[in-house]
Amino acid sequence: MSKCSLGGDGVAPLRRVPTSMGWFLMPHSSPSLAVSRPQTSPEDLKALMGNVNRLNESFRDMQLKLLHLPLKGDVLDHIWRLQDLLQNHSDSLFLMTGSLQKLEGLLWSLQTQASQTDKAVSNLWDSLTQQSDAAQQEMYKLSVEGNSSRLLLQHHDHLLSHLGSRVESLSDQVMAMNGAMDTMNRTFSYDVNIHHTRIQDLQVLISNATEDTRQMRLIHIAMEEQLKHELAILNNVTEDLRLKDWEHSVALKNISVIRGKLSTSCKQLPGWCMKLS
């Protein structure tokens, strides 16, 4: 059988040891499986490593027991069979080592992803912390604003209460003023009705006075016409009287003249005057 090795990551390579009964395979060192363990491995990997270590310990104990046994023909056959089994076991360990290396690579990838996840979680935690701080600041601001709003609402409530009392007082005053206004309206309505009646009476009187004035004007116009006519008649009569007076004056003057002449004649002719007289 040829010598086999599991490489740097598996079981140490076997070597042939000459004995009185033939060649015997012995490892260069104690058979141990060198497996690089990741920093953080799952529970399944830990259990697998424990099984491999226990298998190596059993193999070491069996080698020690075989060294102390007397070498016989059937024992040599068993040894060769055991060597074949160990070779198969070494191949299995080699395959297992490859699988473990792949698993280690996956674990390292998982660790990398976990590290990235940790970084992302750390960044997320920092972001959440910042958001929490910002939220606390906002909550503090909202609390301050809420307190200010509450105080302002209390002040407004006080003002509204005072305003409500003032409005109620003004409402009472307005009701009293409405009552007084109703009384004044009724009084003014009565006075207005009386004045309206008086105004109607005055309108009737003014209408009557206007009619009387119109009648008086017509009468005055008629009297003026009559006076004009009478004045015209009076003027005619006066003119006639003046003419008669003038005629009478002329006649008297003529008589006076005649009497003067007669007086003179009587003085001259007394007997003739006595006849005339």
C-alpha positions in Angstrom: 0.0 0.0 0.0 1.3 3.4 -0.9 1.9 6.2 1.6 -0.9 8.8 1.8 -1.2 12.2 3.3 -4.0 14.5 4.3 -2.2 17.7 3.5 -1.4 20.6 5.8 -5.0 20.8 7.1 -5.7 17.1 7.8 -4.1 14.2 9.7 -0.3 13.9 9.7 1.0 11.6 6.8 1.5 7.9 7.7 4.9 6.2 7.3 5.9 2.4 7.1 7.6 1.1 10.2 9.6 -2.2 9.7 8.8 -4.9 12.3 9.6 -8.6 12.7 6.2 -9.4 11.1 6.4 -6.9 8.2 5.7 -3.2 7.7 3.4 -1.2 9.9 2.0 2.2 9.2 2.8 4.8 11.9 2.1 8.5 11.8 5.0 10.9 11.9 3.4 12.4 15.0 0.5 11.7 17.2 -2.6 11.5 15.0 -4.5 14.7 15.5 -6.8 16.6 13.1 -5.6 20.2 12.7 -8.6 22.2 12.0 -8.6 26.0 12.2 -11.5 27.1 14.3 -13.3 30.3 13.6 -13.7 32.9 16.3 -17.4 32.2 16.5 -18.6 28.7 15.3 -22.0 27.2 15.5 -22.9 24.4 17.9 -22.9 21.8 15.1 -19.2 22.6 14.2 -18.2 22.3 17.9 -19.9 18.9 18.1 -18.2 17.7 14.9 -14.8 18.8 16.2 -15.4 16.9 19.4 -16.2 13.8 17.5 -13.0 14.1 15.4 -10.9 14.6 18.5 -12.4 11.6 20.2 -11.7 9.6 17.0 -8.1 10.6 17.0 -7.8 9.7 20.7 -9.3 6.3 20.0 -6.9 5.8 17.1 -3.9 6.7 19.3 -5.0 4.3 22.0 -5.4 1.5 19.5 -1.9 2.1 18.0 -0.4 1.9 21.5 -2.2 -1.3 22.2 -1.1 -2.8 18.9 2.5 -2.0 19.6 2.4 -4.1 22.8 0.6 -7.1 21.2 2.7 -10.1 19.9 2.8 -10.2 16.1 1.0 -13.2 14.6 -0.2 -14.1 11.1 -3.9 -13.3 11.8 -2.9 -10.2 13.7 -0.9 -9.0 10.7 -4.0 -9.6 8.5 -6.0 -7.6 11.0 -3.3 -4.9 10.9 -3.4 -4.7 7.1 -7.2 -4.6 7.3 -7.0 -2.0 10.0 -4.5 -0.1 7.8 -7.1 -0.2 5.0 -9.7 1.1 7.3 -7.4 3.8 8.6 -6.6 4.7 4.9 -10.4 5.0 4.3 -10.7 6.8 7.5 -7.9 9.2 6.4 -9.6 9.8 3.1 -12.9 10.5 5.0 -11.0 12.8 7.3 -9.5 14.5 4.2 -12.9 15.0 2.7 -14.2 16.1 6.0 -11.3 18.6 6.3 -12.3 20.0 2.9 -15.9 20.3 4.0 -14.7 21.9 7.2 -12.6 24.4 5.2 -15.6 25.2 3.1 -17.6 25.5 6.2 -14.9 27.7 7.7 -15.1 29.9 4.5 -18.8 30.1 4.9 -18.4 30.9 8.5 -15.9 33.6 7.7 -18.4 35.0 5.1 -21.1 34.7 7.7 -18.8 36.5 10.2 -18.1 39.2 7.5 -21.9 39.6 6.9 -22.4 39.5 10.7 -19.7 42.3 11.1 -21.4 44.3 8.3 -24.7 43.6 10.0 -23.2 44.7 13.3 -21.9 47.9 11.6 -25.3 48.5 10.0 -27.0 47.8 13.4 -24.4 50.1 15.0 -25.1 52.8 12.4 -28.8 52.1 12.8 -28.4 52.3 16.6 -26.5 55.6 16.2 -29.2 56.9 13.9 -31.9 55.7 16.3 -30.0 57.4 19.2 -29.8 60.6 17.2 -33.4 60.3 16.3 -34.2 59.6 19.9 -32.3 62.6 21.0 -34.0 64.7 18.4 -37.3 63.2 19.4 -36.6 64.0 23.1 -35.7 67.6 22.1 -38.9 67.8 20.0 -40.8 66.4 23.0 -39.2 68.9 25.3 -40.0 71.7 22.8 -43.5 70.3 22.5 -43.8 70.1 26.3 -42.6 73.7 26.6 -44.9 74.8 23.9 -47.7 72.8 25.5 -47.1 74.5 28.8 -47.0 77.9 27.1 -50.2 77.0 25.2 -51.8 75.8 28.5 -50.9 79.0 30.2 -52.1 81.0 27.2 -55.4 79.0 27.2 -55.8 79.6 30.9 -55.3 83.3 30.3 -57.7 83.2 27.4 -60.1 81.3 29.6 -59.9 84.0 32.3 -60.3 86.7 29.6 -63.3 84.8 28.2 -64.8 84.4 31.6 -64.4 88.2 32.3 -65.7 88.9 28.8 -68.7 86.6 29.4 -69.5 88.5 32.6 -69.2 91.8 30.8 -71.3 90.5 27.9 -73.9 89.3 30.4 -73.9 92.7 32.1 -74.2 94.4 28.7 -77.0 92.0 27.8 -78.9 93.1 30.9 -78.2 96.7 30.0 -79.3 96.2 26.4 -82.5 94.5 27.7 -83.2 97.4 30.0 -82.4 99.8 27.1 -84.7 97.8 24.9 -87.5 98.1 27.5 -86.9 101.9 27.7 -86.8 102.1 23.9 -90.1 100.2 23.7 -91.6 102.7 26.2 -90.1 105.6 24.3 -91.3 104.2 21.0 -94.8 103.8 22.4 -94.7 107.3 23.8 -93.3 108.7 20.5 -95.8 106.7 18.5 -98.6 108.3 20.6 -97.1 111.7 20.2 -96.5 111.2 16.5 -100.1 110.1 16.1 -101.2 113.2 17.9 -98.9 115.4 15.9 -100.0 113.7 12.7 -103.7 114.4 13.6 -102.8 118.0 14.4 -100.9 118.3 11.2 -103.9 116.9 9.3 -106.1 119.5 11.1 -103.6 122.2 10.3 -103.5 121.0 6.7 -107.3 121.2 6.6 -107.2 124.7 8.2 -104.4 125.7 5.8 -106.5 124.4 2.9 -109.5 126.3 4.2 -107.4 129.4 4.8 -106.0 129.1 1.3 -109.5 128.8 -0.1 -110.6 131.8 2.0 -107.6 133.7 0.8 -108.4 132.8 -2.8 -112.0 134.0 -2.2 -110.8 137.1 -0.5 -108.4 137.8 -3.4 -111.3 137.3 -5.8 -113.4 139.7 -3.7 -110.5 142.1 -3.5 -110.1 142.0 -7.2 -113.8 142.6 -7.7 -113.7 145.4 -5.1 -110.7 146.9 -6.9 -112.6 146.8 -10.2 -115.7 148.3 -8.5 -113.6 151.0 -6.9 -111.9 151.7 -10.2 -115.3 152.0 -11.8 -116.6 154.2 -8.9 -113.5 156.3 -9.0 -114.0 156.7 -12.7 -117.6 157.7 -12.0 -116.5 160.0 -9.2 -113.9 161.5 -11.5 -116.6 162.2 -14.0 -118.9 163.6 -11.4 -116.1 165.7 -10.0 -115.3 166.9 -13.4 -118.9 167.7 -14.0 -119.1 169.5 -10.6 -115.9 171.3 -11.3 -117.4 172.3 -14.7 -120.7 173.3 -13.0 -118.8 175.2 -10.3 -116.8 177.0 -13.0 -120.0 177.7 -14.8 -121.6 178.9 -11.6 -118.6 181.0 -10.8 -118.8 182.5 -14.3 -122.5 183.0 -13.8 -121.9 184.6 -10.4 -119.2 186.7 -11.9 -121.5 187.7 -14.7 -124.2 188.5 -12.2 -121.8 190.5 -10.1 -120.8 192.4 -13.2 -124.4 192.9 -14.1 -125.2 194.0 -10.5 -122.4 196.4 -10.6 -123.6 197.8 -13.8 -127.1 197.9 -12.5 -125.9 199.7 -9.3 -124.3 202.2 -11.4 -127.3 202.6 -13.6 -129.5 202.8 -10.5 -127.5 205.6 -9.2 -127.9 207.3 -12.5 -131.5 206.2 -13.0 -133.2 205.6 -9.6 -136.7 205.4 -10.9 -135.9 202.8 -13.4 -134.2 200.7 -10.8 -137.2 200.8 -8.6 -139.3 199.5 -11.5 -136.9 196.6 -12.0 -136.9 195.8 -8.4 
